[in-house]
Amino acid sequence: MDVEEVRALSDEEIAREIEKHHEEWRNLRFQNALGRLTTFHQLREVRKSIARLKTIQREREIAVDPAGHYATNDRKRARRRAADRRQRVAQRKRPVQNRRAR
């Protein structure tokens, strides 16, 4: 299923496709664990299909409320920057305390 076909699907159909592909991926992993899988490329293809479907699903979520999406990202980035700053400060070498002269 290519991207244009997926974009033509409704939100519910995309959710069903994701579930169907997850089930297929689970079965392929099980077959691989048992040593019965002969077409190993299917694992990768199914995983990529799931990623494609989820990407389009996420695009639609963002399109509904773009301001909310960007506001959330800004808060996350600010928290990450603050945590990185705290970590850099904690890693600095502390100056040696003044020792008494001998």
N, C-alpha and C positions, 0 to 999 in steps of 0.2 A: 504494500500500500504506500503510494507516494504522498508527498506533503499536500498536494492540491486535493487529493481524495479525502485526506484527513480533515482539511480545512472545511470541506463541504459537509462534514458530519455535525450533528448537534452535540451539545455538551453531554447529554446522557449517553449517546452512542459512543462518544470518546471514552467516557468512564467505563462502559461495558467492554470496549476494545482493550483498554488497559488491563482490566481484570482477566480477559481472555488470554492476553499475551503473558501476563504474570503466571497464569496456570500452565501455559505452554512452556514457559521458561523453567518453572518448577519441575515439570515432567522431564524436560531435557536434562536438567541437572541430576535428577534421580537416575535416569538412564546412564548418564556419564559416570556416576558413582558406582553403578553396578557393572560398568564396562560394556554396556550394550550399545552405546552411542557410536555411530559410524560417521555421521555428518556433523562434525564439530563446529563447522561454520554457522550452523543454525543457532547455536547459543549466542554468538555475537550478533547475528541479525535480529533475533528476538529482543535482545537487550537494547539494541539501537532503536528498534521500533517502539519499545516502551518509552525511551528517552524522547523520541520524536513526538509521540502522543502527549507526554507530560509537558513538553515545551509549548505545544500549541494550547494545551489546557491552561498553562500559566499565563501565556500571552493574553488569552481571553479574560482571565481574572484581573490582570493589570489594566486591560482596556476598559473594564467596567469602572475602576476607581484608581486612575493613575496618580492622583494627588496623595492618596493613602499609601500607595506603594512607595513613592519617593520619600514621604515623610518617615515611614518605617525604616527605610534604608539609611536615611540621614542619622537617625537615632542609633542604629546599629553601628554605623561607622564612627560616630562620636564616642560610643562606649569602647570600641576597639582601639581607637587612638588613645583614649585615656588609659586603658589597660597597658598598651605598649609603652606609654610614657612612664607609668609607674614601674614597669619592669626594667626599663632602661635606667631609671634612677636607682632602683634596688641593686642593679648590677655594677654600678660605679664603684670604683675602689675607694674605700673609706680612708681618709688621711690617718696616719699613725698618730696616736696620742703623744703629747709631749712627755718625754721621759725625763726623769731627773738626771742631771749631769753627773757623771761619775768622777 
